[in-house]
Amino acid sequence: MSEPSERRSRALTLTPADIHASSLSRYRDIVDDWDAFAEALCRPLDPLIWANPSRIGVEALRELLDEQGLDPRPVPGLPEALRLAPGVRPGQHWWYCAGLAHAQELVSQLPVRLMDLRPGQRVLDLCAAPGGKTAQIAFALDNRGTLIANDLSTARLKALQGNLDRLGVVNVSTTCSDGANWPAAGGQFDRILADVPCSSEGTLRRNAALLGRLDPDNSARLAPRQHALLRQALRRCRPGGRVLYSTCTFAPEENELIVAEILAEFGDLVRLVPVHLPEIRSAPGITQWQGRRLPQVLEGCVRLWPHQNDSGGFFMALLEKDASAPAEPPPEPEALSSEDVETWIEGLEARYGLGQYIRAHYRVHRRARRGLHLVAADHEPPRAPRAEASGLFFHRTNVRPPKPTTGGALLLGQAASGYRIELDAEQRDRYLRRESFEPSPEQRASTPLGQLFACHRGQVLGMAVLHRSGVLESLFPSRWSGCTAGGGEAYSSPSPLKEPDFLNHQHMTAK
Ligand SMILES: C[S@@+](CC[C@H](N)C(=O)[O-])C[C@H]1O[C@@H](n2cnc3c(N)ncnc32)[C@H](O)[C@@H]1O
């Protein structure tokens, strides 16, 4: 790697020479084109997003972003995804705040596509935060049924919840527990994603500083935990069900070697299902490493090298549990308290005409004094580990007057019978910066006083209050208020605001 001072002045841009001199050179013999690999790792990644199927179709999103000069381009093999112009920061655009899209790297979008998900399946995301894949799974299940999103980190689960709330996901219960000990009382699952913590070598294009910290010893340290997580995933999988194991690292010690050990341990009870990724370039799992011969069957794993699809690096293995494995009885779901919810729903009916809509589409429950959650009608939270939350926190009832949360507004605002205010582009940016301002006399004349859904181009952004004085107060949450760019320009605010929390967490994470 370059000298420290030069490295600082170049804001950590890497050169192929840095890659050659790093511990990544131990992969020389397993990469098909070493020079292309080293060169790809030195280029920053273009941002990718997917359209939120519950809010907008990918074509309509493409038109919206095109209009704003963001140069959205289709991504072969990923029909819901769009690649944006280099340097665009999706999280700083109003359409992102409105939950129309989610930013996720190309390779990170792939595991969920391999899980063969269908509504009605019971699914566990064992290492879920910050939740990009959880959200994909939730929509593949049609935002119904039971998806459990588990993570060991409370802080990262908070970021996950922020993402799910923004996107309007209602079929998830979150649990905070060591996935390697996920309890048998939590039941078995049709599908489990084990997107395990790893040395993250494949994320170098997003975080060049990582190069200085790469060390094969990291893989040796992580391998036992990865093994334990995959083992527990297979134990919690129902007979005939499937587990998708993935990492964003190149290290065979965290990839094929883990899968080989697990296959040996489970014997006939588990088989590797070869995967096929139409229109995506990939390489088979390796069967030779450091002079050691590995089982041929590992070719059924898949490696994604950064130069193949202009992406990060990734590894996946799809495992199926034999139908003859012993089945466990279905778990007892945790009861959700619907005590004291009707009064509040009647209040929402009286002002926004939302009562019938809520009753027809969701179950409402109260978890704590602060307010109410909406959850898919057929969702069953686990009894163990106890859920941190189930569904979307949509109505705050411990304030006067009670008010829908921003997540609640994004989910329900389109169905409201009135009490909306349409903002122009400048007003929209002021609203997202949490500024108070006076709407035009025409807007005021046609808008009732009190709480309102603030909208732009017909899409709900969150809640606002129109005061008697004529001032519109933004209730957009401070922790989301990095979403401020106007007219499609990334970050046009004169005094840069920090990115919303859920995005900071997303950038922090390996995937
Ligand atoms: C690679 S990240 C997961 C990314 C996530 N699947 C996504 O798509 O947003 C790995 C996650 O595993 C969590 N983790 C680490 N050890 C864990 C354990 N023993 N049990 C459960 N989660 C764990 C970390 O907190 C981290 O959020």
The ligand as a Tripos MOL2 file, in Angstrom:
@<TRIPOS>MOLECULE
LIG
   27    29     1     0     0
SMALL
NO_CHARGES

@<TRIPOS>ATOM
      1 C1        -22.9960   -9.3450    7.0910 C.3       1 LIG1
      2 S1        -23.9150   -8.6150    8.2940 S.3       1 LIG1
      3 C2        -25.5520   -8.9770    7.8100 C.3       1 LIG1
      4 C3        -26.0790   -8.0890    6.7190 C.3       1 LIG1
      5 C4        -27.5650   -8.2600    6.5070 C.3       1 LIG1
      6 N1        -27.9050   -9.6300    6.1890 N.3       1 LIG1
      7 C5        -28.1020   -7.3480    5.4260 C.2       1 LIG1
      8 O1        -28.3150   -7.7760    4.3090 O.co2     1 LIG1
      9 O2        -28.3460   -6.1820    5.7240 O.co2     1 LIG1
     10 C6        -23.6760   -9.7180    9.6160 C.3       1 LIG1
     11 C7        -24.5270   -9.4050   10.8170 C.3       1 LIG1
     12 O3        -24.3530  -10.4870   11.7420 O.3       1 LIG1
     13 C8        -24.5100   -9.9620   13.0320 C.3       1 LIG1
     14 N2        -23.9480  -10.9730   13.9430 N.ar      1 LIG1
     15 C9        -22.6670  -11.1700   14.3290 C.ar      1 LIG1
     16 N3        -22.5760  -12.2390   15.1350 N.ar      1 LIG1
     17 C10       -23.8400  -12.7340   15.2530 C.ar      1 LIG1
     18 C11       -24.4080  -13.8380   15.9690 C.ar      1 LIG1
     19 N4        -23.6450  -14.6470   16.7060 N.pl3     1 LIG1
     20 N5        -25.7370  -14.0310   15.8840 N.ar      1 LIG1
     21 C12       -26.5110  -13.2120   15.1400 C.ar      1 LIG1
     22 N6        -26.0210  -12.1640   14.4530 N.ar      1 LIG1
     23 C13       -24.7100  -11.9380   14.5060 C.ar      1 LIG1
     24 C14       -23.7970   -8.6330   12.9780 C.3       1 LIG1
     25 O4        -24.2630   -7.7790   14.0040 O.3       1 LIG1
     26 C15       -24.1650   -8.1490   11.5760 C.3       1 LIG1
     27 O5        -25.2750   -7.3020   11.6350 O.3       1 LIG1
@<TRIPOS>BOND
     1     1     2 1
     2     2     3 1
     3     2    10 1
     4     3     4 1
     5     4     5 1
     6     5     6 1
     7     5     7 1
     8     7     8 2
     9     7     9 1
    10    10    11 1
    11    11    12 1
    12    11    26 1
    13    12    13 1
    14    13    14 1
    15    13    24 1
    16    14    15 ar
    17    14    23 ar
    18    15    16 ar
    19    16    17 ar
    20    17    18 ar
    21    17    23 ar
    22    18    19 1
    23    18    20 ar
    24    20    21 ar
    25    21    22 ar
    26    22    23 ar
    27    24    25 1
    28    24    26 1
    29    26    27 1
@<TRIPOS>SUBSTRUCTURE
     1 LIG1         1 GROUP 0 **** ****
